[in-house]
Amino acid sequence: MIPLYKPFMPSLPLLNEILHSGNLAYGYYGKLFEKSLSDFIGVENVLTVNSFNMAILVTLTTLGIKHGDTVIASPMACLASTQPLASMDLNIKWADINPKTGTLCPDSVRKFMMLKPKAIFHNHFCGYVGFIDEINSIAKEYNIPVIDDCIEAFGSKYKDMKMGNTGTDVTIFSFSPVRLPNTIDGGAIVFKDNQLYQKSILVRDAGIDRKRFRDHFGEINPECDINTVGHSATMSEVNSYIGTEQMKHIDELLQKQRVNALKWDSFFTEKKDLGIPVDKENNLPNYWVYGFLTNLNKELLIQNLRDMGYYSSAVHINNNIYSIFKDKSLLPGVKEFSSSFLALPCGWWKE
């Protein structure tokens, strides 16, 4: 059976050398990986971190979002995107989604502006890009930041601009094993504002200014104050090296996935009774998976597709069913989308 996900791993000729080099903490390869991401996305302020969880926490801390603050988010997301918000004890308000795209509905987001939220988390579901201009326009009107949650959307494009380079305030990426690129574990953050980016460098590294932290003897410098709350979130040289090597293949891998998507487009043109592709107006997904919407019985259809040799799945479940989030609001768009969405394998391994 063709799997829905599969980790990519290139040849790593220098791995053993790095492991025994004595230089395992963030350094040469950390900076090299950030440079390759920066070149690919087309922006300057790219920061790598050691997990996607830390990408969210470093972002929240940098933006000054704290316990009790209200944030707007989509319940149609991976738990890796939403649990960190709960761990900070934020007041999460679920906005509804567009049932044709699985992404935040701008009209629903606007209704929450009366609560004076501190941020909007804009999840781009399964690599399908949402209504970026509309959500960003609302946020600008009320002077609050938007965080593009690209946990599954590295390489996706909106109006021919790569995610991370669409004008959004902050963009976060995941590099977990089933993502492209993957660093076994890790993530990255793009800050539009350079001052926030400079602050995030301190936040990522326990508030430490590495240029001043040690004196000429290599001892900790008592004159170097720590005045910024931070995390231990730097990416290791091993993970960074893996990411650097993965980026050498990223264009080829994404192109393979988009070719596979064209084959699925043709399939659904002939099999309209099975469903219709997820709406992708104004965007080019990375096709981490191929999403479609069906009116058929999902359980039976999943089994039929698996019998055909394709591991089909709904991927995520709407997070507003979980008691941890303290908000089980009934959202019609979420209900419609979650009852009809299924994904098919579209990765670089599918011929």
C-alpha positions in Angstrom: 0.0 0.0 0.0 1.3 3.5 -0.9 1.7 5.3 2.5 0.2 8.8 3.2 3.5 9.9 4.7 7.1 8.9 4.3 10.3 10.5 5.8 12.8 11.7 3.3 16.5 11.2 4.1 19.3 12.1 1.7 22.9 10.8 1.9 24.7 12.2 4.9 28.4 11.8 4.1 29.7 14.1 6.9 27.4 12.9 9.7 30.0 10.7 11.4 32.6 13.5 11.2 30.2 16.0 12.8 29.2 13.5 15.6 32.8 13.2 16.6 33.9 16.8 16.0 33.2 18.1 19.4 31.0 20.8 17.9 27.4 19.6 18.3 25.6 22.8 19.4 24.2 25.4 17.1 27.0 26.7 14.9 28.3 26.5 11.4 25.6 24.1 10.0 22.9 26.0 12.0 23.8 29.2 10.2 24.2 27.3 6.9 20.7 25.8 7.2 19.2 29.1 8.0 20.9 30.6 5.0 19.5 27.9 2.7 16.0 28.4 4.1 16.4 32.2 3.7 17.5 31.8 0.0 14.6 29.4 -0.7 11.8 31.5 0.8 13.3 34.8 -0.3 13.5 36.5 3.0 16.3 37.5 5.5 14.9 37.0 9.0 14.8 33.2 9.4 15.4 31.5 12.7 15.7 27.7 13.2 14.7 26.0 16.5 14.9 22.5 17.9 11.1 21.7 17.6 7.9 23.0 16.2 6.7 23.4 19.8 9.6 25.8 20.4 8.8 27.6 17.2 5.4 28.5 18.8 6.8 29.3 22.2 9.6 31.5 20.9 7.1 33.3 18.8 4.7 33.9 21.6 7.5 35.1 23.9 8.9 37.4 21.3 5.5 38.9 20.7 4.9 39.4 24.4 1.9 37.1 24.5 1.4 35.7 28.0 -0.9 33.7 30.3 -4.5 34.7 30.0 -4.2 36.5 26.7 -6.8 35.8 24.0 -5.7 34.4 20.6 -7.8 33.3 17.6 -7.1 29.9 16.1 -8.6 27.3 13.9 -9.8 24.0 15.5 -9.0 22.3 12.2 -5.3 21.8 12.9 -2.7 19.4 14.2 -2.5 19.1 18.0 1.1 20.1 17.6 -0.2 23.5 16.6 -2.8 24.0 19.3 -1.5 22.3 22.4 1.4 24.8 22.9 -1.3 27.5 23.1 -3.0 25.6 25.9 0.3 25.0 27.6 0.7 28.7 27.9 -2.8 28.9 29.3 -4.0 31.3 26.6 -7.6 32.0 26.1 -8.1 30.2 22.8 -11.1 31.3 20.7 -12.0 29.0 17.8 -12.9 30.8 14.6 -14.9 28.9 12.0 -13.4 27.7 8.7 -14.3 27.8 5.1 -15.7 24.3 4.4 -14.2 24.3 0.9 -10.6 25.0 2.0 -10.3 23.9 5.7 -8.7 27.3 6.5 -9.9 30.2 8.6 -13.0 32.0 7.5 -12.3 35.8 7.5 -15.9 36.7 8.5 -15.7 34.4 11.5 -12.3 35.9 12.5 -13.7 39.4 12.3 -16.4 38.6 14.8 -13.8 38.0 17.5 -12.1 41.4 17.2 -14.4 42.8 19.9 -12.4 40.5 22.4 -9.2 42.4 21.5 -7.1 39.3 20.8 -3.3 39.4 20.9 -2.8 37.3 17.8 -4.4 35.3 15.0 -3.0 31.8 14.4 -3.7 31.2 10.7 -3.4 27.5 10.1 -2.9 26.4 6.4 -4.5 23.0 6.6 -2.5 20.1 5.1 -0.5 22.5 2.9 -3.5 24.3 1.4 -3.1 28.0 1.8 -5.9 30.1 3.3 -7.2 33.6 2.9 -4.0 35.4 3.6 -4.9 38.9 2.3 -8.2 38.9 4.0 -7.0 37.7 7.4 -4.0 40.0 7.3 -6.2 43.0 6.4 -8.4 42.4 9.4 -5.3 42.1 11.7 -3.9 45.3 10.3 -7.2 47.1 10.9 -7.1 46.1 14.6 -3.3 46.3 14.9 -2.7 42.7 16.0 -0.1 40.2 14.6 -0.9 37.2 12.4 1.1 34.0 12.8 0.9 31.9 9.6 0.9 28.3 11.0 2.7 26.5 8.2 3.2 23.2 10.1 2.4 21.4 6.9 2.9 24.1 4.3 6.6 24.6 3.7 7.0 25.3 0.0 3.3 26.1 -0.6 2.7 29.4 -2.5 0.1 32.1 -2.2 -0.3 34.3 -5.3 3.1 33.0 -6.5 4.9 33.9 -3.2 6.3 31.2 -1.0 4.9 30.9 2.5 7.1 33.0 4.8 7.2 35.7 2.1 3.6 36.7 1.8 3.7 39.8 4.0 2.4 38.1 7.1 4.0 39.2 10.5 5.3 35.8 11.5 5.5 32.4 9.8 6.3 29.1 11.6 7.4 25.9 10.0 7.7 22.3 11.2 10.6 20.0 10.2 9.4 16.8 11.9 10.0 13.5 10.2 7.1 13.5 7.8 7.6 17.1 6.6 9.7 18.5 3.8 12.4 19.3 4.7 12.7 17.2 7.9 15.5 17.5 10.4 14.2 14.5 12.5 12.8 17.2 14.8 12.9 21.0 14.5 11.2 24.1 13.1 11.8 27.6 11.9 10.3 31.1 12.3 10.3 34.0 9.8 9.8 37.5 11.3 8.7 40.3 9.0 9.9 42.9 11.5 13.7 43.0 12.0 13.5 44.2 15.6 11.3 41.2 16.5 13.7 39.0 14.7 16.7 40.4 16.7 14.7 39.9 19.9 13.8 36.3 18.9 17.5 35.4 18.7 17.8 36.2 22.4 14.5 34.4 23.2 15.7 31.3 21.4 18.9 31.1 23.5 17.7 31.6 27.1 18.0 35.4 26.7 21.7 35.2 26.1 23.6 37.7 24.0 26.4 35.4 22.8 28.6 38.3 21.7 28.9 39.5 25.3 28.1 36.5 27.4 31.8 35.4 28.0 34.8 37.5 28.8 38.3 37.3 27.2 39.1 34.3 29.5 36.1 32.4 28.3 34.3 32.8 31.6 30.7 34.0 32.0 30.8 37.8 32.0 28.9 39.3 35.0 28.6 42.5 33.1 26.4 40.8 30.5 22.9 41.2 31.8 20.0 38.8 31.0 16.9 41.0 30.7 14.9 38.9 28.3 12.9 35.7 29.1 14.0 32.9 26.8 14.0 29.2 26.0 16.7 26.6 25.2 15.6 26.2 21.6 18.7 26.3 19.4 18.9 23.5 16.8 21.9 21.1 17.0 24.6 20.8 14.4 23.4 17.3 13.5 19.8 18.4 12.9 21.0 21.5 11.0 23.3 19.4 8.8 20.5 17.0 7.9 18.3 20.1 7.1 21.1 21.6 4.9 21.4 18.4 2.9 17.6 18.1 2.6 17.4 21.6 1.1 19.6 20.5 -1.8 16.7 18.2 -2.9 13.7 20.4 -2.0 12.8 21.8 -5.4 12.9 18.3 -7.0 10.8 16.8 -4.2 8.1 19.5 -4.3 8.0 19.2 -8.1 7.4 15.5 -7.9 4.5 16.1 -5.5 2.9 18.6 -7.8 3.2 16.2 -10.7 1.5 13.6 -8.6 -1.3 16.1 -7.8 -2.0 16.6 -11.5 -2.6 12.8 -11.8 -5.1 13.0 -8.9 -6.7 16.0 -10.6 -7.3 13.8 -13.7 -8.5 11.0 -11.5 -11.2 13.1 -9.9 -12.2 14.6 -13.3 -13.2 11.1 -14.3 -14.5 10.0 -10.8 -16.6 13.0 -9.9 -18.9 10.7 -7.9 -16.1 10.1 -5.4 -15.5 13.7 -4.6 -14.0 17.1 -5.6 -10.5 18.4 -4.9 -10.1 20.9 -2.1 -10.4 24.5 -3.4 -7.0 26.0 -4.1 -7.8 29.4 -5.5 -4.9 31.8 -5.4 -2.5 29.2 -4.0 -0.3 26.3 -5.1 -0.1 23.7 -2.3 3.1 21.8 -1.6 0.9 18.6 -1.8 2.1 17.2 1.4 -1.1 15.2 0.9 -3.8 15.5 -1.8 -7.0 16.7 -0.2 -10.5 16.1 -1.5 -14.1 16.5 -0.3 -16.7 13.8 -0.5 -20.4 13.3 0.2 -20.0 9.5 0.4 -19.6 7.5 3.6 -16.1 8.3 4.7 -15.4 5.0 6.5 -16.4 2.9 3.5 -14.5 5.2 1.1 -11.4 5.0 3.2 -11.6 1.2 3.1 -12.2 1.1 -0.6 -9.2 3.4 -1.3 -7.0 1.4 0.9 -8.1 -1.8 -0.9 -7.0 0.0 -4.1 -3.6 0.4 -2.5 -3.8 4.1 -1.4 -3.6 4.8 2.3 -6.4 7.4 2.7 -7.1 9.3 5.9 -8.9 12.3 7.4 -5.4 13.3 8.8 -6.7 15.5 11.6 -9.8 15.8 13.8 -11.3 19.1 14.8 -9.6 20.1 18.1 -12.8 21.7 19.6 -13.9 18.3 20.6 -11.2 18.1 23.3 -11.9 19.2 26.9 -8.4 20.6 27.3 -9.3 23.6 25.2 -12.4 24.5 27.2 -14.4 25.5 24.2 -16.6 22.9 22.4 -18.4 25.5 20.2 -20.4 24.1 17.4 -19.0 25.6 14.2 -20.9 24.8 11.0 -17.9 25.2 8.7 -15.8 22.9 10.8 -18.6 20.4 11.0 -19.1 20.4 7.2 -15.4 20.2 6.4 -14.5 17.5 8.9 -17.4 15.3 7.7 -16.2 15.5 4.1 -12.4 15.9 4.0 -10.1 13.0 3.1 -6.5 12.9 2.0 -4.6 10.6 -0.5 -0.8 10.0 -0.9 0.8 12.6 -3.1 4.4 12.6 -1.8 7.6 12.3 -3.7 7.6 8.5 -3.2 4.3 8.0 -5.1 4.9 7.1 -8.8 
